[in-house]
Amino acid sequence: MPDHIPGIHNYCDRWCERCTFASRCAVGESEGNLSPEEKDITNQAFWNKLAESFREAMVLIQKAADEYGIDLTITEEEKKEYHENEKRKRKKGREHPIGALSWNYAEAALQWLEDNAVKENLDGLLQRVTLGIQTEEAGIRQIKTIEECLSVIQWYVHFIHVKFMRALMGKMEDDGWEIENGFQRDYDGSAKVAMIAIDRSMQAWGLLYELMPDEEDTLLRLLAMLQKLKLLAETEFPDAQKFIRPGFDEM
Ligand code: SF4
């Protein structure tokens, strides 16, 4: 489609349902065109469609490779070297303060979500409505806000670590080519989306903090982890905020 924004899906959060650019994105649009069966990733129709698209893409890729004399095969030795290199970078990334803290944040957040604190708070809320301490309307509003916050937190809980790992690993292998050739650095784009995810998660935790005063200690700890992560990221990726994401930062 002519009004698709090229590359917009490379620096987004993949939350197509909430995306304000779905109609301008090839990925978002194809998602929208899928039948309910195709949307169900456990459904065979989805995998069949994926395999079919891939087969078509491979024919084009092979044709282009032949034209440019590019060998698409890879030797066992190259494969081994690649895996070892990736393993080394991943290990280094996990040991980096940003890699470690983003992982710890995900674990702590998931632990809190599993600890039934939310259920207990919702039960308390229902009880207040039943006893007439709180109106039904206010109770429903609060429940909806809590649900919204939880969906934001859950969406980004692993995303932050994954994007920071990508940014850290990208930085490790940066040879300056992108800047020398007038491009933005891909790792800055990854760091930027991770930082946006931090901001949104912090907003969601902040709202929960207001609605669940009994959870003050844990929620403050999670907020502090994210704040520290953000400060570390600003130091490690000082140019990330300058990265212009196709579509999102161009309006
Ligand atoms: S840009 Fe929007 S529609 Fe496209 S993949 Fe990302 S979230 Fe989905």
Residues whose N, C-alpha, C, O or C-beta is under 5 A from the ligand:
A	BS01	SF4	I8 H9 C12 D13 R14 W15 C16 C19 F21 A22 C25 V27 G28
